[in-house]
Amino acid sequence: YMIIEVRPEQDDHGANEQGSENIGQQYIWKELIEAINNGEGLIYIKTRPDEKPDLRDILGVKIKGEEKHATQLILLESQIANANTIDLKEEKAIQITLEKAIQVAYINTKDNMGHNEKEYQLPAITINNYGLGKAILFAFNPIDNNNPILNQVIVNAINYITPDAEKTELTTNSIEPINTRIMNLGEEL
């Protein structure tokens, strides 16, 4: 699954306010959570600073707010990227706090003095395991930057979260072993 939030230019109707989702949207979130818990993958490109409480455990982060002075993306060596530095065209990003997720990239930001300091390095791309599935969060919009390195990171992320074909391929008229686990929303008992 891939979710790309669209950042409206103006939101005069309160669509981003907590509790504004209808019953159909709540059902979709619950189905998504169940699918990831059962081994599917999620890439979430987060462009708005609103918290989705249902997704907090899946993503393994807490949304804190918005950053308007992102300057560089620093990719760390990981399952989806090689170490690299990219200047960002779009200066907006989402501020997050790591809870269970692993950081695989961070964003440098400008402080009032124009320096890049450690306290101004914000997590930008995270990976989290949830149940049998995986979730990757982009806390900025990599598509707006139109960078070939970021494009490859997205492709690598898609490949990383895709379930293994051998685990999901079943044949008819054959006996297949089944492993059973009892789990509580991503945490094994």
C-alpha positions as CSV (number, residue, x, y, z in Angstrom):
1,Y,0.0,0.0,0.0
2,M,1.1,3.6,-0.6
3,I,-0.5,6.6,0.9
4,I,0.5,10.1,-0.4
5,E,-1.2,12.9,1.5
6,V,-2.1,15.9,-0.6
7,R,-1.3,19.2,1.1
8,P,-4.1,21.7,0.3
9,E,-3.1,25.3,-0.3
10,Q,-5.7,26.4,2.2
11,D,-7.9,24.5,4.5
12,D,-10.8,26.7,5.4
13,H,-13.2,23.8,6.1
14,G,-11.4,22.2,9.0
15,A,-10.8,19.0,7.0
16,N,-7.5,18.4,8.9
17,E,-9.1,18.7,12.4
18,Q,-8.9,15.5,14.5
19,G,-12.2,13.7,14.4
20,S,-13.2,14.9,11.0
21,E,-13.0,11.4,9.4
22,N,-16.2,9.7,8.5
23,I,-17.1,6.1,9.4
24,G,-16.0,4.9,5.9
25,Q,-12.5,6.3,6.4
26,Q,-12.3,4.8,9.9
27,Y,-13.1,1.4,8.4
28,I,-10.4,1.8,5.8
29,W,-7.8,2.6,8.4
30,K,-8.8,-0.5,10.4
31,E,-8.6,-2.7,7.3
32,L,-5.2,-1.2,6.5
33,I,-3.9,-1.9,10.0
34,E,-5.1,-5.5,9.8
35,A,-3.5,-6.0,6.4
36,I,-0.1,-4.7,7.6
37,N,-0.3,-6.7,10.8
38,N,-0.8,-9.8,8.6
39,G,2.3,-9.1,6.4
40,E,1.5,-6.4,3.9
41,G,3.6,-3.3,3.5
42,L,2.9,0.5,3.7
43,I,4.7,3.5,2.4
44,Y,3.3,6.7,3.8
45,I,4.3,10.1,2.4
46,K,3.3,12.5,5.1
47,T,2.8,16.1,4.1
48,R,0.5,17.4,6.8
49,P,1.3,17.7,10.5
50,D,-2.0,16.1,11.6
51,E,-1.7,13.0,13.8
52,K,-3.4,9.8,12.6
53,P,-3.7,8.0,16.0
54,D,-4.7,4.7,14.2
55,L,-1.4,4.8,12.3
56,R,0.9,5.8,15.2
57,D,1.8,2.2,16.1
58,I,2.2,1.1,12.5
59,L,4.6,3.9,11.7
60,G,6.4,3.8,15.0
61,V,6.5,7.6,15.3
62,K,4.7,10.5,16.9
63,I,3.8,13.5,14.8
64,K,5.0,16.8,16.4
65,G,4.3,19.5,13.9
66,E,5.7,21.1,10.8
67,E,9.2,22.3,9.8
68,K,9.4,25.1,7.2
69,H,13.2,25.4,6.9
70,A,14.4,22.0,5.7
71,T,17.6,22.4,3.7
72,Q,19.2,19.0,3.1
73,L,18.3,15.3,3.3
74,I,21.0,13.0,4.7
75,L,20.5,9.4,3.7
76,L,22.1,6.8,6.0
77,E,23.2,3.4,4.7
78,S,20.2,1.2,5.1
79,Q,17.9,-1.4,3.5
80,I,16.5,1.2,1.1
81,A,19.3,3.7,0.5
82,N,23.0,4.3,0.2
83,A,24.6,7.1,2.2
84,N,24.2,10.4,0.4
85,T,23.3,14.1,0.8
86,I,20.6,15.8,-1.2
87,D,19.8,19.5,-1.3
88,L,16.0,19.9,-0.9
89,K,13.9,22.1,-3.2
90,E,10.8,21.8,-1.0
91,E,11.6,23.3,2.4
92,K,8.6,21.9,4.2
93,A,8.8,18.7,6.3
94,I,6.9,17.0,9.2
95,Q,8.5,17.0,12.6
96,I,8.3,13.5,14.1
97,T,9.6,11.8,17.3
98,L,10.8,8.2,16.9
99,E,9.0,5.7,19.1
100,K,9.7,2.2,17.7
101,A,10.8,3.1,14.1
102,I,14.3,3.1,12.9
103,Q,15.6,6.3,11.2
104,V,17.2,5.8,7.8
105,A,17.5,9.5,6.8
106,Y,17.3,12.9,8.5
107,I,16.8,16.5,7.4
108,N,19.1,19.3,8.3
109,T,17.2,22.5,9.1
110,K,18.2,26.2,9.4
111,D,18.1,27.8,12.8
112,N,17.8,31.5,13.3
113,M,21.6,31.9,13.0
114,G,21.8,29.9,9.7
115,H,23.8,27.0,11.3
116,N,23.1,23.3,11.0
117,E,23.3,21.8,14.5
118,K,22.6,18.3,15.8
119,E,19.4,19.4,17.6
120,Y,18.2,20.6,14.2
121,Q,18.5,17.2,12.6
122,L,15.0,15.8,12.2
123,P,14.1,12.2,11.3
124,A,13.0,12.2,7.7
125,I,12.6,8.6,6.6
126,T,11.8,5.8,9.0
127,I,11.2,2.0,8.8
128,N,9.1,0.2,11.3
129,N,8.0,-3.5,11.6
130,Y,4.4,-4.0,12.6
131,G,3.2,-7.5,13.2
132,L,4.3,-9.4,10.1
133,G,4.4,-6.3,7.9
134,K,6.6,-3.3,7.3
135,A,5.9,0.4,7.2
136,I,8.1,3.2,5.7
137,L,7.4,6.9,6.5
138,F,8.6,9.8,4.4
139,A,8.2,12.9,6.6
140,F,8.5,15.1,3.6
141,N,7.4,14.9,0.0
142,P,10.2,13.2,-2.0
143,I,8.2,13.6,-5.3
144,D,8.3,17.4,-5.1
145,N,12.1,17.3,-5.1
146,N,12.2,15.3,-8.4
147,N,15.6,13.9,-7.6
148,P,16.8,10.6,-9.2
149,I,18.4,9.4,-6.0
150,L,15.1,9.9,-4.1
151,N,13.2,8.2,-7.0
152,Q,15.5,5.2,-6.5
153,V,14.9,5.3,-2.7
154,I,11.1,5.1,-3.4
155,V,11.6,2.1,-5.7
156,N,13.8,0.4,-3.1
157,A,11.2,1.2,-0.4
158,I,8.5,-0.5,-2.6
159,N,10.7,-3.6,-3.0
160,Y,11.5,-3.7,0.7
161,I,7.9,-3.6,1.9
162,T,6.6,-6.1,-0.7
163,P,5.8,-9.4,0.9
164,D,7.9,-12.4,-0.2
165,A,6.1,-14.2,-3.1
166,E,7.1,-17.6,-1.7
167,K,5.3,-16.8,1.6
168,T,2.1,-15.9,-0.1
169,E,1.9,-18.3,-3.0
170,L,-0.4,-21.2,-2.4
171,T,-1.3,-24.0,-4.7
172,T,-4.6,-26.0,-4.9
173,N,-5.0,-29.6,-4.0
174,S,-1.8,-29.7,-1.9
175,I,-1.0,-29.6,1.8
176,E,0.7,-26.5,2.9
177,P,2.2,-26.0,6.4
178,I,0.7,-23.1,8.2
179,N,2.5,-21.2,11.0
180,T,0.1,-19.6,13.5
181,R,1.0,-16.7,15.8
182,I,-1.2,-14.9,18.3
183,M,-0.3,-11.2,18.3
184,N,-1.6,-8.0,19.9
185,L,-1.4,-5.2,17.3
186,G,2.1,-5.7,16.3
187,E,3.6,-6.9,19.6
188,E,4.2,-10.6,19.9
189,L,2.9,-12.2,23.1
